[in-house]
Amino acid sequence: MKKLLPWIISGVLALGLIGVVAFFLMGNMFGEKKPTTAAEAAAAEKAKLESMTATEIAAVSSDITDMTTNLADPSYVVKISFSFQLADEDAKANFDLIKDLKVKPIIVRTLADTNPEDLNSAKGIDQLDAKLLKLINSALPAEGGKLVDVQVSDRIVSSI
């Protein structure tokens, strides 16, 4: 019996180890799949946003209205408003705390590099939205949440 005991213990440990490995493999194969690329993550975030109700969207949205600044062509100015949608209510609260300190300067610098022609087309506005989304997300504190959408809600481009 003394010679058989180490073999029994080794067998039980081996079966236990195989069971643990099988559990994790099955969990990864059948569990919730996490996006592996930035495009998949963006698509998953967009699907989540599309399922939100109007009340939920309003609760996580913030606005910056009536900003007036010069464009890349010094003879043009723009009066523009933005609507920002954040990932959750905590992110919105953090965003509202820093929007005057960090977000507005980013917008002013971005518009200073923007040509008036870019703001006269839907494609140009979409490019501005995407650029601002990227720049503002990189400026937000890591624990502060995530900006998920930027939209130009009003704009007037005028020559001086």
C-alpha positions as a printed NumPy array, in Angstrom:
array([[  0.   ,   0.   ,   0.   ],
       [  2.894,   2.349,   0.759],
       [  4.185,   1.905,  -2.788],
       [  0.742,   2.599,  -4.31 ],
       [  0.01 ,   5.849,  -2.386],
       [  2.404,   8.112,  -4.389],
       [  0.888,   6.809,  -7.645],
       [ -2.653,   7.549,  -6.443],
       [ -1.696,  11.093,  -5.351],
       [  0.069,  11.731,  -8.679],
       [ -2.962,  10.485, -10.601],
       [ -5.394,  12.684,  -8.645],
       [ -3.178,  15.76 ,  -9.135],
       [ -2.83 ,  15.047, -12.877],
       [ -6.607,  14.68 , -13.3  ],
       [ -7.156,  17.898, -11.345],
       [ -4.672,  19.771, -13.513],
       [ -6.276,  18.454, -16.698],
       [ -9.697,  19.511, -15.372],
       [ -8.522,  23.064, -14.622],
       [ -6.923,  23.443, -18.069],
       [-10.063,  22.073, -19.759],
       [-12.249,  24.498, -17.755],
       [-10.271,  27.539, -18.926],
       [-10.12 ,  26.351, -22.524],
       [-13.877,  25.724, -22.634],
       [-14.53 ,  29.103, -20.997],
       [-12.49 ,  30.882, -23.669],
       [-14.152,  28.995, -26.5  ],
       [-17.747,  29.406, -25.326],
       [-17.51 ,  32.479, -23.125],
       [-18.088,  36.085, -24.09 ],
       [-15.653,  37.092, -26.778],
       [-13.755,  40.302, -26.215],
       [-12.771,  42.445, -29.196],
       [ -9.16 ,  41.954, -30.194],
       [ -8.679,  44.893, -32.555],
       [ -9.539,  48.574, -32.313],
       [-12.065,  48.204, -35.148],
       [-13.858,  45.357, -33.345],
       [-13.878,  47.358, -30.111],
       [-15.334,  50.389, -31.913],
       [-18.015,  48.224, -33.545],
       [-18.953,  46.733, -30.164],
       [-19.134,  50.22 , -28.617],
       [-21.304,  51.457, -31.485],
       [-23.695,  48.514, -31.074],
       [-23.974,  49.341, -27.369],
       [-24.721,  52.992, -28.182],
       [-27.443,  52.094, -30.676],
       [-29.337,  50.201, -27.977],
       [-29.495,  53.211, -25.634],
       [-32.774,  55.044, -24.998],
       [-33.152,  58.8  , -25.437],
       [-33.073,  59.31 , -21.666],
       [-29.851,  57.304, -21.361],
       [-28.237,  59.27 , -24.196],
       [-29.205,  62.59 , -22.576],
       [-27.753,  61.427, -19.256],
       [-24.309,  60.797, -20.793],
       [-24.178,  63.776, -23.177],
       [-22.481,  67.129, -22.748],
       [-22.383,  70.244, -24.926],
       [-19.976,  73.047, -25.711],
       [-21.867,  75.843, -27.417],
       [-21.048,  78.964, -29.389],
       [-17.265,  78.744, -29.608],
       [-15.861,  81.394, -31.933],
       [-12.314,  81.085, -33.257],
       [-10.144,  81.694, -36.301],
       [ -9.518,  79.019, -38.9  ],
       [ -6.295,  78.179, -40.753],
       [ -7.118,  80.93 , -43.261],
       [ -6.818,  84.087, -41.105],
       [ -9.616,  85.818, -43.   ],
       [-12.195,  83.269, -41.797],
       [-13.78 ,  82.626, -38.406],
       [-16.128,  79.907, -37.262],
       [-18.844,  79.931, -34.637],
       [-19.377,  76.307, -33.737],
       [-21.114,  74.087, -31.161],
       [-20.412,  70.484, -30.273],
       [-22.297,  67.632, -28.635],
       [-20.274,  64.964, -26.858],
       [-21.504,  61.523, -25.858],
       [-19.601,  59.711, -23.14 ],
       [-19.489,  56.065, -22.11 ],
       [-21.33 ,  56.475, -18.808],
       [-22.535,  59.039, -16.266],
       [-19.259,  59.015, -14.311],
       [-17.372,  59.779, -17.52 ],
       [-19.782,  62.653, -18.203],
       [-19.22 ,  64.11 , -14.736],
       [-15.429,  63.929, -15.19 ],
       [-15.697,  65.381, -18.698],
       [-17.776,  68.323, -17.451],
       [-15.106,  69.091, -14.842],
       [-12.309,  69.425, -17.407],
       [-14.063,  70.568, -20.571],
       [-13.107,  74.237, -20.066],
       [ -9.547,  73.387, -19.05 ],
       [ -8.616,  70.686, -21.56 ],
       [-11.303,  70.149, -24.191],
       [-11.852,  73.719, -25.395],
       [ -8.117,  74.325, -26.011],
       [ -7.947,  71.1  , -28.039],
       [-10.891,  72.279, -30.14 ],
       [ -9.34 ,  75.719, -30.673],
       [ -6.002,  74.214, -31.787],
       [ -7.734,  71.752, -34.094],
       [ -9.856,  74.456, -35.708],
       [ -6.755,  76.648, -36.108],
       [ -5.415,  73.945, -38.462],
       [ -8.73 ,  73.526, -40.309],
       [ -9.44 ,  75.189, -43.647],
       [-12.833,  76.868, -44.204],
       [-13.543,  74.519, -47.118],
       [-13.262,  71.542, -44.772],
       [-16.193,  72.816, -42.707],
       [-18.432,  73.288, -45.74 ],
       [-18.821,  69.575, -46.485],
       [-20.213,  66.614, -44.593],
       [-16.988,  64.696, -45.193],
       [-14.926,  67.508, -43.692],
       [-17.157,  67.702, -40.634],
       [-16.955,  63.914, -40.175],
       [-13.157,  64.16 , -40.337],
       [-13.196,  66.949, -37.738],
       [-15.441,  64.841, -35.48 ],
       [-13.116,  61.833, -35.758],
       [ -9.998,  63.929, -35.151],
       [-11.518,  65.565, -32.071],
       [-12.674,  62.199, -30.731],
       [ -9.124,  60.86 , -30.942],
       [ -7.461,  63.973, -29.491],
       [ -9.921,  64.439, -26.63 ],
       [ -9.827,  60.752, -25.646],
       [ -6.04 ,  60.917, -25.443],
       [ -6.291,  63.978, -23.161],
       [ -8.876,  62.507, -20.775],
       [ -7.582,  60.922, -17.571],
       [ -7.468,  57.128, -17.783],
       [ -9.819,  56.663, -14.847],
       [-12.045,  59.486, -16.069],
       [-13.996,  57.507, -18.645],
       [-14.162,  57.53 , -22.4  ],
       [-15.632,  59.816, -25.03 ],
       [-17.555,  57.71 , -27.545],
       [-19.   ,  60.265, -29.984],
       [-18.466,  63.86 , -31.088],
       [-20.938,  65.712, -33.298],
       [-20.91 ,  69.247, -34.669],
       [-24.332,  70.503, -33.64 ],
       [-24.14 ,  74.01 , -35.12 ],
       [-21.653,  75.935, -37.259],
       [-21.323,  79.223, -39.058],
       [-18.242,  79.897, -41.192],
       [-17.766,  83.535, -42.102],
       [-15.096,  85.717, -43.648],
       [-13.846,  88.709, -41.728]])
